[in-house]
Structure formats: C-alpha cells, structure tokens
Amino acid sequence: MGVTRKEVEHIAHLANLSLSSEEIQRYQDHLSNIIQYFDILQKLPAEQITQSWTGPKNQLSLREDKRHRSLPAASALGNARETKNQQFVVPRVIESE
C-alpha cells in the first residue's frame, strides 16, 4: 500500500510546507518505500526472535525530589523580544480557517 499524492499534500499542509510537484512526487515515493518496508517487517515471525539484551535489572537511578525556588520571571523573560503579563509573546503560527 503506497502513499497517495493527496496524502502527501495533506501532510505538507499540516506542516505548513509549500512543495513543488517534483517534491510531492519524491516524498510520495520515499514515504511509500517506508510503508512497504514496515509491511515486510510486520510479516516477520517475531515470536521466534530471542531477546538479546534486556538492559540493567533493578538499577533505576532516580534522584530524590528536592524543592527549589523558581527562576525569577525577570530572569526567565530577560532575553525575550516581547513580553506581556510576565509571559512570552510569540507570533501566531496556526492559521484559522
């Protein structure tokens, strides 16, 4: 099962990318090859594969939680281009339809 041109165009739209016709075709080919490879992997008898490494057993290295003072807002926002109400102001990147 390959990826259709319409699917590539939809993905490009979601990623806010403007692709040429040649780029759409190239990505369609690449994505189709990836999907075909996963189809091959799904057909492998995974239950016959022995596990070769499980990682360290019972060796969790978790640190103790300690309370610390927060970074002062003035320090956190010190290099921001624009702030409002002690928050970063950034350009809107999601277009509403």
The 8 nearest C-alpha neighbors of each residue, nearest first, counted from 0:
[[1, 35, 2, 34, 31, 38, 3, 32],
 [2, 0, 31, 3, 34, 35, 32, 30],
 [1, 3, 31, 27, 30, 6, 4, 0],
 [4, 2, 6, 5, 1, 7, 27, 31],
 [3, 5, 7, 6, 8, 27, 2, 23],
 [4, 6, 8, 3, 7, 9, 2, 10],
 [7, 5, 9, 3, 8, 4, 10, 2],
 [8, 6, 10, 4, 9, 5, 11, 27],
 [7, 9, 11, 5, 6, 10, 12, 4],
 [8, 10, 6, 12, 7, 11, 5, 13],
 [11, 9, 13, 7, 12, 8, 6, 14],
 [12, 10, 16, 8, 14, 9, 13, 15],
 [13, 11, 15, 9, 10, 14, 16, 8],
 [12, 14, 10, 15, 11, 9, 16, 8],
 [13, 15, 11, 12, 16, 10, 9, 17],
 [14, 16, 12, 13, 11, 17, 10, 93],
 [17, 15, 11, 14, 12, 18, 13, 10],
 [16, 18, 15, 11, 19, 12, 8, 14],
 [19, 17, 22, 16, 23, 20, 11, 21],
 [18, 20, 22, 21, 23, 17, 24, 16],
 [19, 21, 23, 22, 24, 18, 25, 4],
 [20, 22, 24, 19, 23, 25, 18, 26],
 [23, 21, 25, 19, 24, 20, 18, 26],
 [22, 24, 20, 26, 21, 25, 27, 18],
 [23, 25, 27, 21, 22, 26, 28, 20],
 [26, 24, 22, 28, 27, 23, 21, 29],
 [27, 25, 29, 23, 28, 24, 30, 22],
 [26, 28, 24, 30, 25, 29, 2, 23],
 [27, 29, 31, 25, 26, 30, 32, 24],
 [30, 28, 26, 32, 31, 27, 25, 33],
 [29, 31, 33, 27, 32, 28, 26, 34],
 [30, 32, 1, 2, 34, 28, 33, 29],
 [33, 31, 35, 29, 30, 34, 36, 28],
 [32, 34, 30, 36, 31, 35, 29, 37],
 [33, 35, 31, 37, 36, 32, 30, 38],
 [36, 34, 38, 32, 37, 33, 31, 39],
 [37, 35, 39, 33, 38, 34, 32, 40],
 [36, 38, 40, 34, 39, 35, 41, 33],
 [37, 39, 35, 41, 36, 40, 34, 42],
 [40, 38, 36, 37, 42, 41, 35, 43],
 [39, 41, 37, 42, 43, 38, 36, 35],
 [40, 42, 38, 39, 43, 37, 44, 45],
 [43, 41, 40, 39, 44, 38, 45, 37],
 [44, 42, 40, 41, 45, 39, 46, 47],
 [45, 43, 46, 47, 42, 48, 41, 40],
 [44, 46, 48, 47, 43, 41, 42, 49],
 [45, 47, 44, 48, 49, 43, 50, 42],
 [48, 46, 45, 44, 49, 43, 50, 42],
 [49, 47, 45, 46, 50, 44, 51, 43],
 [50, 48, 51, 47, 46, 45, 52, 53],
 [49, 51, 52, 48, 53, 47, 46, 45],
 [50, 52, 49, 53, 48, 54, 47, 55],
 [53, 51, 54, 50, 55, 49, 56, 48],
 [52, 54, 55, 51, 50, 56, 49, 57],
 [55, 53, 52, 56, 58, 57, 51, 50],
 [54, 56, 58, 57, 53, 59, 52, 60],
 [57, 55, 58, 54, 53, 59, 52, 60],
 [56, 58, 59, 55, 60, 54, 53, 61],
 [59, 57, 56, 55, 60, 61, 54, 53],
 [58, 60, 61, 57, 56, 55, 62, 54],
 [59, 61, 58, 62, 57, 63, 55, 56],
 [62, 60, 59, 63, 64, 58, 57, 65],
 [63, 61, 64, 60, 65, 59, 58, 66],
 [62, 64, 65, 61, 60, 66, 59, 67],
 [65, 63, 62, 66, 61, 67, 60, 68],
 [64, 66, 63, 67, 62, 68, 61, 69],
 [65, 67, 64, 68, 69, 63, 62, 70],
 [68, 66, 69, 65, 70, 64, 71, 63],
 [67, 69, 70, 66, 71, 65, 72, 74],
 [70, 68, 71, 67, 72, 66, 75, 74],
 [69, 71, 72, 75, 68, 74, 73, 67],
 [70, 72, 74, 73, 69, 75, 68, 76],
 [73, 71, 75, 74, 76, 70, 85, 77],
 [72, 74, 76, 71, 77, 75, 85, 70],
 [75, 73, 77, 71, 72, 76, 70, 78],
 [76, 74, 72, 73, 77, 71, 70, 78],
 [75, 77, 79, 73, 74, 78, 72, 87],
 [76, 78, 74, 73, 75, 79, 72, 80],
 [79, 77, 76, 80, 75, 74, 81, 73],
 [80, 78, 76, 81, 77, 87, 82, 88],
 [81, 79, 78, 82, 88, 87, 89, 77],
 [80, 82, 88, 79, 87, 83, 89, 76],
 [83, 81, 87, 88, 86, 85, 79, 84],
 [82, 84, 86, 85, 88, 87, 81, 76],
 [83, 85, 86, 82, 87, 88, 72, 81],
 [84, 86, 83, 82, 72, 87, 76, 73],
 [87, 85, 83, 82, 84, 88, 76, 72],
 [88, 86, 82, 89, 81, 83, 79, 76],
 [89, 87, 82, 81, 86, 83, 90, 80],
 [88, 90, 87, 91, 81, 82, 80, 92],
 [91, 89, 92, 88, 93, 87, 81, 80],
 [90, 92, 93, 89, 94, 88, 95, 87],
 [93, 91, 90, 94, 89, 15, 95, 14],
 [94, 92, 91, 95, 15, 90, 96, 13],
 [93, 95, 92, 96, 91, 15, 13, 12],
 [94, 96, 93, 92, 91, 13, 15, 12],
 [95, 94, 93, 12, 13, 92, 15, 91]]
